[in-house]
Amino acid sequence: MIDDGVMRVIEKMERFQQDWSDSWNIPRGQGLLMHQLALAAGCRRLVEVGTSYGYSGLFLASAARSGGGVLDTFERNPDKIAQSAEFFAEAGLSEFVNQHDGDALELLKQLDDGVDFVFLDATKDETEDYWRVIEPKLAPRCIVAVDNTSTHPEQLGGFVRMLRRLEDFSSCDVQVGHGFELAVRPG
């Protein structure tokens, strides 16, 4: 369950997001679904590539807090990093979020192994590159969500086909929000 303090910040962001020309938040239903998946799987090490203003991070950090874990989130835009830090603090989630400032492809290499939830929602043309870096760090049982499969099928199609061919993952299209590929490695 997402507590009232986090929901107030989520609702605040929804009211103001139309004023941000560079905000591409996931819909609330998708955030809630990812939150529930992370809770159900008992995820403690969550990673988000593409923080933006922190909207999806609020759902993931809330799940991390419930499970006694942490969200590592990556963003290269300093204005978005500063604003998302304010939203995480306002929601009471700062201690459950590690914000990484810079090139995710380089910064992901520094993460420890054992990541059990990954949300890939950054530059679509770099999704396969993010995957190559994060895949060796995934826990035996993990969840991978790749955003925008409905809105960017030409950019993500090859990656989705590759993900579906992996023998140790079960992967499918989820028609919630902007569409996302959901892959699970049962362990």
C-alpha positions in Angstrom: 0.0 0.0 0.0 1.2 3.5 -0.8 0.9 5.8 2.2 -0.9 9.1 2.2 2.2 11.2 2.2 3.5 9.6 -1.0 0.1 9.8 -2.7 -0.1 13.5 -1.9 3.2 14.1 -3.8 2.0 11.8 -6.7 -1.2 13.8 -7.0 0.7 17.1 -6.8 3.0 16.0 -9.6 -0.1 15.0 -11.7 -1.6 18.5 -11.3 1.6 20.2 -12.4 3.0 17.8 -15.0 1.2 19.6 -17.9 3.3 22.7 -17.0 6.5 20.8 -17.7 7.3 20.6 -21.4 9.9 17.9 -20.8 7.9 15.6 -18.5 6.8 12.2 -19.9 5.5 10.5 -16.7 4.1 7.0 -16.9 0.4 6.9 -16.1 -0.6 6.2 -12.5 -2.0 2.7 -13.3 1.5 1.6 -14.6 3.1 3.0 -11.5 0.7 1.2 -9.2 1.2 -2.0 -11.1 5.0 -1.8 -10.8 4.7 -1.0 -7.1 2.5 -4.1 -6.6 4.9 -6.3 -8.6 7.9 -5.2 -6.6 5.9 -5.7 -3.3 4.7 -9.2 -4.3 8.2 -10.3 -5.3 9.8 -8.8 -2.2 12.2 -6.7 -4.2 14.8 -4.9 -2.1 17.3 -3.7 -4.8 15.4 -1.6 -7.4 16.9 0.3 -10.3 15.3 2.9 -12.5 17.1 4.2 -15.6 15.5 7.6 -16.4 14.4 9.4 -13.2 13.0 12.5 -14.9 11.1 14.4 -12.2 10.7 11.3 -10.0 7.1 10.3 -10.6 7.7 6.6 -11.3 10.5 6.7 -8.7 7.9 7.5 -6.1 6.1 4.2 -6.8 9.3 2.2 -6.8 10.8 3.9 -3.8 7.6 3.3 -1.8 7.9 -0.4 -2.7 11.6 -0.4 -1.7 10.7 1.2 1.7 8.0 -1.4 2.3 10.5 -4.2 1.6 13.4 -2.6 3.6 15.3 -1.9 0.3 16.5 0.9 -1.8 15.9 2.4 -5.3 18.9 3.4 -7.3 17.7 5.9 -9.9 19.7 7.5 -12.8 19.3 10.8 -14.5 21.7 13.1 -16.4 19.6 16.4 -16.3 20.7 18.4 -13.3 17.4 20.3 -13.1 15.4 17.1 -13.0 17.7 15.6 -10.4 17.2 18.6 -8.1 13.5 18.6 -8.6 13.1 14.9 -8.1 15.2 15.1 -4.9 12.7 17.6 -3.6 9.8 15.3 -4.4 11.5 12.3 -2.8 12.1 14.4 0.3 8.6 15.7 0.4 7.2 12.1 0.2 9.5 11.0 3.0 11.4 8.6 0.7 14.9 10.2 0.5 16.6 7.6 2.7 15.3 4.9 0.3 16.6 6.5 -2.8 20.1 6.7 -4.2 20.1 9.3 -7.0 22.9 9.0 -9.5 23.8 12.0 -11.6 25.4 11.4 -15.0 25.7 8.9 -17.7 23.7 5.8 -16.7 25.8 3.5 -19.0 28.9 4.4 -16.9 27.2 4.6 -13.5 25.4 1.3 -13.8 28.8 -0.4 -14.0 29.4 0.6 -10.4 26.3 -1.1 -9.0 26.7 -4.2 -6.9 25.1 -7.4 -8.0 21.7 -8.6 -6.7 19.4 -6.2 -8.5 15.9 -7.7 -8.3 13.8 -5.0 -10.1 14.8 -2.9 -13.1 12.7 -0.2 -14.8 14.2 1.0 -18.1 12.7 4.3 -19.2 15.4 6.5 -20.6 16.7 7.1 -24.1 15.0 4.4 -26.2 17.9 3.9 -28.6 20.2 3.1 -25.7 17.9 0.5 -24.0 19.9 -2.4 -25.3 23.1 -0.8 -24.0 21.6 -0.3 -20.6 20.6 -4.0 -20.7 24.1 -5.2 -21.5 25.4 -3.3 -18.4 22.6 -4.2 -15.9 21.9 -7.9 -17.0 25.0 -9.3 -15.3 24.0 -7.6 -12.0 20.5 -9.1 -11.9 19.5 -11.4 -9.1 18.6 -15.0 -9.9 14.9 -14.0 -9.4 14.2 -10.6 -10.9 11.7 -8.4 -12.7 12.5 -6.2 -15.7 10.1 -3.6 -17.0 10.8 -1.7 -20.2 8.6 1.4 -20.8 7.0 2.7 -24.0 6.7 -0.5 -26.1 3.4 0.7 -27.5 4.5 4.3 -28.1 8.0 3.5 -29.5 7.7 0.1 -31.2 10.2 0.9 -33.9 12.9 1.8 -31.4 12.2 -1.0 -28.9 11.1 -3.8 -31.2 14.5 -5.4 -31.6 15.2 -5.2 -27.9 11.8 -6.7 -27.0 12.4 -9.6 -29.5 15.8 -10.3 -28.0 14.4 -10.2 -24.4 11.6 -12.7 -25.4 14.3 -15.1 -26.8 16.2 -15.4 -23.6 15.7 -18.9 -22.2 15.9 -17.9 -18.5 13.3 -15.2 -18.8 9.6 -15.2 -19.3 8.5 -12.0 -21.1 5.3 -10.4 -22.3 3.7 -7.2 -23.4 1.6 -5.4 -20.8 -1.0 -3.0 -22.2 -1.1 -0.6 -19.3 0.0 3.0 -19.7 2.3 3.5 -22.7 2.7 -0.2 -22.9 5.6 -2.0 -21.3 7.5 -5.2 -21.7 7.5 -7.2 -18.5 10.2 -9.9 -18.1 10.6 -12.2 -15.1 13.4 -14.5 -14.4 11.9 -17.1 -12.1 15.2 -18.2 -10.6 
